[in-house]
Amino acid sequence: MEQSKVDLVNRCLLSIGEAPIEDTTVLDTIPLGTDVDIAKRMVEDTIRDVLVIGWYFNMDYDYELVPDTNGFITVPPNVIRIDFGETEFRRQLVLRNGKIYNVIDNTYVIGQPVVADLFYLVAVEELPIPAYEYIANRAARKFQERVIGSSDLSRITKSDELDALVSLQRIQMQTQDYSLIRGSRIHNGYLIAGLYKSRGRR
């Protein structure tokens, strides 16, 4: 299966019985307000909503962020969230305009290295299959509910979405060290409360 944003859009269109678009379609040229445009926006929103939670494939744990000569810490452009955990910086530093910002001192000048967990926006083509399938089913369900609002179709797509989520959670559990002993806080809000990563700085 070839993973692409066009394929995700087509999954949305098929959920309401609409014909798919060509694989070579340039999505940025789609007229505003059409079903294809709505599906594209739904797909993009869903990708961000899912990835910002944090999964095994889009996180760097304990990443050291080092300021430049001016004291600024610039993060990679595909970082969508930063978690400073239970450290002295958790209520002090935030991600703003691609840089780390000190909300207490109201400055971008940090002046010292800090350690955080980084959450990345991953390209559609690089998503693991379980994540891709979950995004596809979630986007299709949201698109169908917005465009048609059929309760019967919604039940079907919700069932597909739940199955995909369970598969993704299973992989998450297999690839991460979680335990019932409080060590470090679990990142993923979809996983069972009470599980903690068994190693880390928290």
N, C-alpha and C positions, 0 to 999 in steps of 0.2 A: 504494500500500500504506500503510495506516495503522499507524504504529508505536506499540505500547503494551506494557505489561508483561503484560497479559492475552493478547495475541497471542504473546508469548514463552512464556508458560505453556502455551498451546495447542500450540505447536510441540513442546514437551516431551511433552505428552500424546499427540499424534499419532505421536510416535516409537515409542510402545509400543502403538499401535493403539487408544488410548482416545478416547472422544468428547470434543470440545472443550467448554469452558464458554462461556456467553454473554458477548458483548463488554461487557455492562453489569455483569458480576460484580464485586463489591467484594472484592478479594483479602484484605483484612484481616479479613473475616468468615468466611473459610474455616476449618472445623474442623481442629484440629491432627492431624497424623499421616495425613491423607488424601493420595492421590496428588497432588491439586491443591496442597495445602500443601507437600508435598515439592518439587514442580515450582517453586512460587513461591520457596522458599528457594534452590533451585538456581540459578534465574535471578538472584536478587539477589547471590548469592555470585559468580556468573560475571561479572556486570557489574563488580563491584568488582575482581575478579582481573584482568580485561582492562584496565580503565581505569587501574589503579595502575601499570601498566607505563609509560604515557606515550605519547600519540600526537599527531599534528599538530593534532587538534581539541580536545584537553583539557589543553593546556599553555600557560603563560605563561613565556617565557624572560626571565631577568634582571629579575625583578620586585623592585622595592624595597619592603621591609617596614619601616615606620616605627613606632617605639614611641610609645605614648601618654604622657601627662604623668606617669604612674606608672612608666614604663620597660617596660611590658608590650607585647608584639607579639601582637595577636589576628588570626588569619587567617580568611578567609571560611569559613562552615560547610561548604561543599561541597569544600573542599580535603582530599584524601585522602593526599597525600604531598608532601614538600618535599625538594628536592635542592640542597644548597649547593655541589655540585661540588668541584673541587680548590682550595678556598679555606681560609683559616685556620679557618673555622667548620664544616668538614665532619664533624669528630669531636666538635665541641663543642655544636652546636645541633641540636635535634630538635623535631618536632611532638608536642605532648602536651596533651590536653584542650583543643584548639582554640587553643592558644597556643604560642609558641616557648619552649622550655625549654633552659637551659644545664646540660648533664649534668655538666660539670666543676665548676662553681661551685654546682650544686644550687639554681638559682633561676630564676624566671620574669622577673626584672628583667634586661633586655638592655641598655637604656640608649643604644643607638646603632642607626642604620639598617643593615640587612643586605640583601644581594641574593641571590636564590635563584630556582630554577625551581619553579613551582607546578603540581601535577597535580590536576585537578578531577574530581569525580564529575558526569557529565553526565546530564541527564534522558533517559529512554528516547526520548521524542518528538523530542529534539534530536540524537540520534546520526546520523552519516552512514550511508547505506545499507550500505556495506561493513562498517562496525563493527557495525551492527545485525545483519547476516546472520551475521557471525562469532560474535557472542554467542549468537544463536539456535541455531546449529549446535553450538556448544561446550556450551551448557546442555543441549540435547537429548541429546547423546552421554553426558554425565555422568549425566543423569537416567535414561536407558535402562540404563546400566551398573549403576546403583545399584538400580533397581527390578526389572529383569528379568535383566540380566547375560548377554544373548545375544551370543555371539561373532560370529554372522553379522550381526546388526543393528549391532553395534559397528563392524564393518568398513565398513559402508555409511555410518554417521554420521561415522566418522573421516575418510572420503574427502570428505564434504561439508564437514566442518570445515576440512580442509586447503585445499580449494579457496577457501573463504571467507577463510582467513588469507592466502593468496597474493594475493588481490584487495586486501585491506586493506594488505598490505605494499607492493604496487605503488603504491597511492595515497600511502602514507607516503613512498616514495622520490621520487615526482613532486613532492610539495609541500615537501620539505625539501632543503636544500643539503648533500649528503653527498659526501665525496671520500675517496680513499685516502691523502691527506696528513693527518697527525695535526694537527688543529686543536683542535676541542673534542670531547669524548667523546660517542659516540652514546648516546641515552637508552634506546632500545627494545631490550630483550633478545631479541626475536624476529628482529631484523634481523641481517644478516651481520656477523660479527666482522671488524674491520679498517676499517670505514667510520667516518668521523668528520665531524661537522658542520664546514663550512668557515668558519664565523664563530662568534664567541662569546667568552666571557671565560676559557675554560679553555685 
